[in-house]
Amino acid sequence: MTGTWWKGLILGFSIAAPLGPIGLLCIKRTLEGGRWNGILSGLGAASADALYGSLAAFGLAALFQQYTWIQSWTQILGGAFIFYLGLRFALTRKATGESGKDLSAAGLGKVYLTTFLLTMSNPVTIFAFLGMFAGAGVSNTASAIWMVVGIFSGSMAWWVTLAFLSHWLGKRLNASVLLWVNRVAGIALMGFGIWSVVNAIIKL
């Protein structure tokens, strides 16, 4: 079954790698709070990818196909929260380096949970996994489980890489540059949020 795991690893890495709102959030949190904030953000995203992969693997994607309003409203709520986060980042007046301010258990839990919920707010992902599973020839429970484990591993590999790269880069940027990184990331997140909400409303 290692071949199936490798397929899942590649799929998970490929789905996580494109720089979207979650990637921008991971970078921003790493620059502001350090590597563990970025890694925990990535863990939340990887967990959501694995959950959606599981739903696709066991055929539960039919729920979203039958009740399209669930998909639309989930996307609207997620897009609105992404816009809110982007607005907060864009209005940042001060940028700091690694502060460790969120290294408490409660803080790390919040970092993980918010990223998990944001990633889950894009149910379109489940259909991407559904198509990939069909193309990868997943035909039984054992291969589906290995595929999901591979997806989580590949997604997590990307997020750890991104967190370490962001941390390395952040050490070499001054406060003024970090401030503009915050603002640019915030504006980009706001754009993603608006697009997500409008796209979901059109589908209602």
N, C-alpha and C positions, 0 to 999 in steps of 0.2 A: 504493500500500500504506500510505500515511500514515493512512488511515482505520482500518486494522487496528491500527496502532501506537497510535493514540489510544484505541481500545477496550481494548487491553492496559494502557495507562497508567492508565485509570480502574479497571480490574479490580485491578491491582497495588496501587494506592493504597487501594482499598476493602477489600481483604483485609488489608493491613498496619495500617490505621488503628485498628480496635477495640483497646482497651487490654487486652492479655492478659499472660501471663508474660514474653514477649519485650519488650514495651513497658515493663513495670516494670523489667526488667533494664537496658534502654537508659537509662532515666531515672536509675536508681541509679548506673550506671557514669559517666554524664555528670556527676552531682553530685559523685562521688568523684574522678574522674580527668580531667574536662574534656571538651570537645567531641569531640576525636578518639577518645576511648574510646567515646562514644555513637555517633559516625558509623561507626566500625569495627564496632560491634555491629550497627548497622543494615545495613551492607554484608553481614555474615554472613547476616542474615535475608533480605535481598533476593536474595542468591545462592541460598539454599535455595528461595525462592519461584520463582525463574527455573528452577531445576533441576526442581522439581515441575511447573512449567508445561510444561517441555520433555517430561517423561515423559507428561503428559496429552496434549500436542499430538501426540505420535507413537504414542499408543495403548498405552503400556507399563503403564498403570494396571491392565490385566488381571492382571498379576503379583500385585498385592495382593488382587484379587478371587478369584483361584484359590487363593492361599496366605494365608488370613486370619491364620494364626499369626504370620507375619512382621510384619503390621501391629500385632497385639496386643503382641508382645514389644518391638518398637521403641517403642511408646507407653509400656510399663511402664518400660523403661530411661530414657527421656526424662523421664517423670514423677518417677522416683526422684531423678534429678539435679536437677530443678527444686526438689524438696523440700529437697535438700541445700543448694542455693544459698540458698533461702529461710531455712533454719535458720541459716546463717552470717550473713545480713543481720539477722535478728531478734535474734541474740545480740550484735550490734555494740555495743561500749561507747563508741566514739568516732567521731564523724563529722568529716570534714575537707572543705575546699573543693577547688578544683582544685589537684592536687598534681603532676601530670605524672609520677607514679611508674611508669606503664605505657607511657611514650612510647618505650621501646626497641623495636627490631624484634621481638624475641622476645615482649615484652609485648603489642604490638599484634597480633601473629599469634595469640596465645592468645585475646585478646578476640574476634577475628574467628572463629576456629575453634570456640570453645565456643558462640557464638551460632548459627553455621551448623548445628552438630550438634544443638543444642536445637530449632531450627526444623525440621530434618529428622526429629526424633523424633515429629512429628505427621503421619503419612502420610495422615490424613483430608483434609488440604489438597489432595491430588492429585485427590480426587473432586470437590471444589469447583471446581477448575480444569477438570476434565473437563466438568462441566455448563455452566460458563461458556463454554468453547470451542465447545460444541455450539450454545449460544444465540447466540454471536457469529458463527456461520456460517463457522468456519475449515474450509476444504475442501481446501487444498493445502499443500505444503511451504513455499512462499514466505510465505503468509499466516500459517502457524504460527510461522515464525521471527520475523516482525515482531511477532506477538502476544507472544511470549516476551520480546523486547527491550522492548516496551511495559510488560509486567508488571514487569520488573526496574526500569525507569525510574520507574514509578509507586510501587513499593515503596520504592525508594531516596529518592524525593522526600519521602515521609512520614517516613522515619527521619532524614534530614537536618533536616527541620523540627522534629521532636521533640527532637533533640539540641540545636539552637540555642535552642529555647524552654526546655528544661530548664537549659541553661547560663545563660541570662538570668535565670531564676527563682532558680537557685542562688546567684547573686551577691547576691541580695537577702534571703537567708535566713541566720539565725545558726546556729551549730553545734548548739544545742539542737533547733531545728526540723529540721535535717538528720538528726539522730540519730533523731528520731521518724519521719521519712520512710523511713529505712532499715528501722526496725522494722515499720512498717505494710506496706511493700513486701515485707519478708521473710515476714510472716504471710500476705499475699495469695499469694505464690509457693508457700508451703507448702500452702495450700489448693488451688491449681491442681495442684500435684504429686500430692496425695492423690487428687483427683478424677480425674486422668488415669490413675493406677495402678488405682484401683477400677473405673473404666469399662472399662479394657482387660481386667482379670481377669474381669469379668462376661461379656465377649465370647468368652473362651477356651472 
